[in-house]
Amino acid sequence: MRLKGSKISLFLGLFLIANPSPALYNGPTAQSTSLMQGVYMLLFLRKIERVIVSALLIMMVITVFLATIEVGWLLIKDMITEPKFLLEVEELLDIFGLFLLVLIGIELMETLKVYLTERAIHVEVVFTVALIAVSRKVIILDVKQLPSLTLLGIAAIIVAMSFGYFLLKYLRHHEKEDEAAGILRKTRE
């Protein structure tokens, strides 16, 4: 719920009507003054939070833009060096790693944008960013130099995050079905 300008006074007026106190008849009391200060403090903090999230979003846009230019430059540079138009495995791994890094940045921008507009963090987006980050790590990893326990740990992380993402989607799907069934029941009654 966002309160702005005259909506604040409307909110406070409705609050005071719903909760009559001596402040309505005898002037402001310490309690009503404290309530007003609390409301103004919350509004101030929300404005500060909005400025910070907006600044983070602008910085993320700049970062993703520059990373995209870096991916393009790296691709062009690798294609024009000998042998032309052929990329070696190491070059491909570098390009894929940077490409996935740009995708992570785009997902983080989406998270900030949703937080700025809805003041909520969508867990699916966080899972998606985490899965992309682990995928990026797996792609750029040199498997031959890692111990087998490290590889098993990475595999366990991937399985756990995939299961969490699946469970989240499964529960959200069933919540929507339950809501639809509830609406149908209400319309039939």
C-alpha positions as CSV (number, residue, x, y, z in Angstrom):
1,M,0.0,0.0,0.0
2,R,1.5,3.3,-1.0
3,L,0.5,6.5,0.7
4,K,1.2,9.9,-0.9
5,G,0.3,13.5,-0.3
6,S,-3.4,13.9,0.6
7,K,-3.7,10.1,1.0
8,I,-1.7,10.4,4.2
9,S,-4.1,12.8,5.8
10,L,-7.0,10.7,4.6
11,F,-5.4,7.6,6.1
12,L,-4.8,9.4,9.4
13,G,-8.3,10.8,9.4
14,L,-9.8,7.4,8.9
15,F,-7.5,6.0,11.5
16,L,-8.6,8.6,14.1
17,I,-12.3,8.2,13.3
18,A,-12.0,4.4,13.6
19,N,-10.0,4.8,16.9
20,P,-11.5,7.8,18.7
21,S,-9.3,9.2,21.3
22,P,-9.2,12.3,23.5
23,A,-6.9,13.8,20.9
24,L,-10.0,14.5,18.8
25,Y,-11.5,16.7,21.5
26,N,-8.7,18.0,23.6
27,G,-6.0,18.6,21.0
28,P,-3.0,16.5,20.1
29,T,-1.7,14.1,22.7
30,A,1.7,12.5,23.0
31,Q,0.2,9.3,21.5
32,S,-1.2,11.0,18.4
33,T,2.0,13.0,17.9
34,S,4.0,9.8,18.2
35,L,1.7,8.1,15.7
36,M,2.1,11.0,13.2
37,Q,5.9,10.9,13.6
38,G,5.9,7.1,13.0
39,V,3.9,7.5,9.8
40,Y,6.1,10.2,8.5
41,M,9.3,8.2,9.4
42,L,7.9,5.2,7.4
43,L,7.2,7.4,4.4
44,F,10.6,8.9,4.6
45,L,12.2,5.4,4.8
46,R,10.2,4.3,1.8
47,K,11.4,7.2,-0.2
48,I,15.0,6.5,0.7
49,E,14.5,2.9,-0.2
50,R,13.1,3.8,-3.5
51,V,16.0,6.1,-4.3
52,I,18.5,3.4,-3.4
53,V,16.8,0.7,-5.5
54,S,16.5,3.1,-8.4
55,A,20.2,3.9,-8.1
56,L,21.0,0.2,-8.0
57,L,18.8,-0.4,-11.1
58,I,20.6,2.4,-13.0
59,M,24.0,1.0,-12.1
60,M,22.9,-2.5,-13.1
61,V,21.7,-1.3,-16.5
62,I,25.1,0.4,-17.1
63,T,26.9,-2.8,-16.0
64,V,24.8,-5.1,-18.2
65,F,25.2,-2.7,-21.1
66,L,29.0,-2.7,-20.7
67,A,29.1,-6.4,-20.2
68,T,27.1,-6.9,-23.5
69,I,29.6,-4.7,-25.3
70,E,32.4,-6.8,-23.8
71,V,30.9,-10.0,-25.0
72,G,30.5,-8.6,-28.5
73,W,34.1,-7.3,-28.5
74,L,35.4,-10.6,-27.3
75,L,33.5,-12.5,-30.0
76,I,34.7,-10.2,-32.8
77,K,38.3,-10.2,-31.5
78,D,38.3,-14.0,-31.3
79,M,36.7,-14.4,-34.8
80,I,39.2,-12.1,-36.6
81,T,42.3,-13.7,-35.1
82,E,43.9,-16.7,-36.9
83,P,42.3,-19.1,-37.7
84,K,39.5,-16.8,-38.8
85,F,35.9,-17.5,-37.9
86,L,37.0,-20.5,-35.9
87,L,36.9,-20.4,-32.1
88,E,38.9,-22.6,-29.8
89,V,37.3,-24.4,-26.8
90,E,38.9,-21.9,-24.3
91,E,37.5,-19.0,-26.3
92,L,34.1,-20.5,-26.5
93,L,34.1,-21.1,-22.7
94,D,35.1,-17.5,-22.1
95,I,32.3,-16.3,-24.4
96,F,29.7,-18.6,-22.8
97,G,30.8,-17.5,-19.3
98,L,30.4,-13.8,-20.2
99,F,27.1,-14.5,-22.0
100,L,25.7,-16.2,-18.9
101,L,27.0,-13.3,-16.8
102,V,25.0,-10.9,-18.9
103,L,21.9,-13.1,-18.4
104,I,22.5,-13.0,-14.6
105,G,22.6,-9.2,-14.8
106,I,19.4,-9.1,-16.8
107,E,17.7,-11.3,-14.2
108,L,19.0,-9.1,-11.4
109,M,17.6,-6.1,-13.2
110,E,14.3,-7.8,-13.4
111,T,14.4,-8.5,-9.7
112,L,15.1,-4.9,-8.9
113,K,12.4,-3.7,-11.3
114,V,9.8,-6.0,-9.7
115,Y,10.9,-4.8,-6.2
116,L,10.7,-1.2,-7.3
117,T,7.2,-1.6,-8.7
118,E,5.6,-4.2,-6.4
119,R,7.8,-4.0,-3.3
120,A,8.2,-7.8,-3.4
121,I,10.9,-10.2,-4.3
122,H,9.8,-13.1,-6.5
123,V,11.5,-16.3,-5.4
124,E,11.4,-17.8,-8.9
125,V,13.6,-15.0,-10.2
126,V,16.1,-15.6,-7.3
127,F,16.1,-19.3,-8.1
128,T,16.6,-18.6,-11.8
129,V,19.6,-16.3,-11.1
130,A,21.1,-18.9,-8.8
131,L,20.7,-21.6,-11.4
132,I,22.2,-19.5,-14.1
133,A,25.1,-18.6,-11.8
134,V,25.8,-22.2,-11.0
135,S,25.5,-23.2,-14.7
136,R,28.0,-20.5,-15.6
137,K,30.4,-21.8,-13.0
138,V,30.0,-25.4,-14.3
139,I,30.6,-24.2,-17.9
140,I,33.8,-22.3,-17.2
141,L,35.1,-24.9,-14.8
142,D,38.1,-27.1,-15.7
143,V,36.8,-30.5,-14.6
144,K,40.1,-32.2,-15.0
145,Q,41.7,-30.2,-12.2
146,L,39.0,-30.6,-9.6
147,P,38.7,-33.3,-7.0
148,S,35.7,-35.6,-7.3
149,L,34.2,-34.4,-4.0
150,T,34.0,-30.9,-5.3
151,L,32.2,-32.1,-8.4
152,L,29.8,-34.1,-6.3
153,G,29.2,-31.0,-4.2
154,I,28.4,-28.9,-7.3
155,A,26.1,-31.7,-8.5
156,A,24.3,-31.7,-5.1
157,I,23.8,-27.9,-5.3
158,I,22.4,-28.2,-8.8
159,V,20.0,-31.0,-7.8
160,A,18.9,-29.1,-4.6
161,M,18.2,-25.9,-6.4
162,S,16.4,-27.6,-9.3
163,F,14.2,-29.5,-6.8
164,G,13.5,-26.2,-4.9
165,Y,12.6,-24.5,-8.2
166,F,10.3,-27.4,-9.2
167,L,8.7,-27.5,-5.7
168,L,8.0,-23.8,-5.9
169,K,6.5,-24.0,-9.3
170,Y,4.4,-27.1,-8.3
171,L,3.1,-25.3,-5.2
172,R,2.3,-22.1,-7.1
173,H,0.4,-24.1,-9.7
174,H,-1.7,-25.9,-7.1
175,E,-2.4,-22.6,-5.3
176,K,-3.8,-21.2,-8.5
177,E,-5.9,-24.4,-9.0
178,D,-7.2,-24.1,-5.4
179,E,-8.1,-20.4,-6.0
180,A,-9.9,-21.3,-9.2
181,A,-11.8,-24.1,-7.5
182,G,-12.8,-21.7,-4.7
183,I,-14.1,-19.1,-7.2
184,L,-16.1,-21.8,-8.9
185,R,-17.6,-22.9,-5.6
186,K,-18.5,-19.3,-4.7
187,T,-20.2,-18.7,-8.0
188,R,-22.3,-21.9,-7.7
189,E,-23.5,-21.1,-4.3
